[in-house]
Amino acid sequence: MKLLNIFIPLILGFATIIQATLNKQAAKSFGLTQVAVITNAISFSISITLLFLVIKYPDFFPDIFKVKKIENFNFLYILPGIFGISIVIGIPWAISNLGAVKVTILLITAQIISSFAWDIFVENIPTTTNKLIGSLLAFISIIIMSI
């Protein structure tokens, strides 16, 4: 497995909590609704910049980034945007009520459960003994951290 394949999810894990805690802090001054607007405006600006870069320099980017003709649009494709705003607003709100560690533990629990379901029911990726043992150990560590 490429080092980058491991490094990126780790960085994203850090970024998720740092973003949420910084948004929580900013919400004390601006309110969470305004913070969400600012955060998503910045995300939109970066996304538009990325779009133009991918169009201008398509060979520089992996295939998953390439701009393609939209065919067979599925209404479910709007869900990531809804989930995104839910994450931007929901995690800082939850951290302000429960603290960063408890929220992270609950997020990891939900991610493990939903990733198992996705792999099995959507991607048809079978569950292995190692995945089950690893997840069980993660759950045990979540319980220990929650005590």
Contacts in CASP RR format, 6 or more apart in sequence:
PFRMAT RR
TARGET T0000
AUTHOR 0000-0000-0000
METHOD contacts of the structure
MODEL  1
MKLLNIFIPLILGFATIIQATLNKQAAKSFGLTQVAVITNAISFSISITL
LFLVIKYPDFFPDIFKVKKIENFNFLYILPGIFGISIVIGIPWAISNLGA
VKVTILLITAQIISSFAWDIFVENIPTTTNKLIGSLLAFISIIIMSI
16 87 0 8 1.000
16 91 0 8 1.000
16 107 0 8 1.000
17 100 0 8 1.000
17 104 0 8 1.000
19 39 0 8 1.000
19 88 0 8 1.000
19 91 0 8 1.000
20 90 0 8 1.000
20 91 0 8 1.000
20 92 0 8 1.000
20 95 0 8 1.000
20 100 0 8 1.000
20 103 0 8 1.000
21 92 0 8 1.000
21 95 0 8 1.000
21 100 0 8 1.000
23 32 0 8 1.000
23 35 0 8 1.000
23 36 0 8 1.000
23 39 0 8 1.000
23 88 0 8 1.000
23 91 0 8 1.000
23 92 0 8 1.000
24 92 0 8 1.000
24 93 0 8 1.000
24 95 0 8 1.000
24 96 0 8 1.000
26 35 0 8 1.000
26 38 0 8 1.000
27 35 0 8 1.000
27 92 0 8 1.000
27 96 0 8 1.000
30 38 0 8 1.000
32 89 0 8 1.000
32 92 0 8 1.000
32 93 0 8 1.000
33 89 0 8 1.000
35 88 0 8 1.000
35 92 0 8 1.000
36 85 0 8 1.000
36 88 0 8 1.000
36 89 0 8 1.000
39 88 0 8 1.000
40 85 0 8 1.000
40 88 0 8 1.000
50 65 0 8 1.000
51 67 0 8 1.000
53 60 0 8 1.000
53 61 0 8 1.000
54 61 0 8 1.000
54 65 0 8 1.000
54 66 0 8 1.000
54 67 0 8 1.000
55 67 0 8 1.000
58 66 0 8 1.000
58 67 0 8 1.000
91 103 0 8 1.000
91 107 0 8 1.000
94 103 0 8 1.000
94 106 0 8 1.000
95 103 0 8 1.000
98 106 0 8 1.000
101 145 0 8 1.000
102 146 0 8 1.000
105 142 0 8 1.000
105 145 0 8 1.000
105 146 0 8 1.000
108 138 0 8 1.000
108 142 0 8 1.000
109 139 0 8 1.000
109 142 0 8 1.000
112 135 0 8 1.000
112 138 0 8 1.000
112 139 0 8 1.000
116 127 0 8 1.000
116 131 0 8 1.000
116 135 0 8 1.000
119 125 0 8 1.000
119 127 0 8 1.000
120 126 0 8 1.000
120 127 0 8 1.000
END
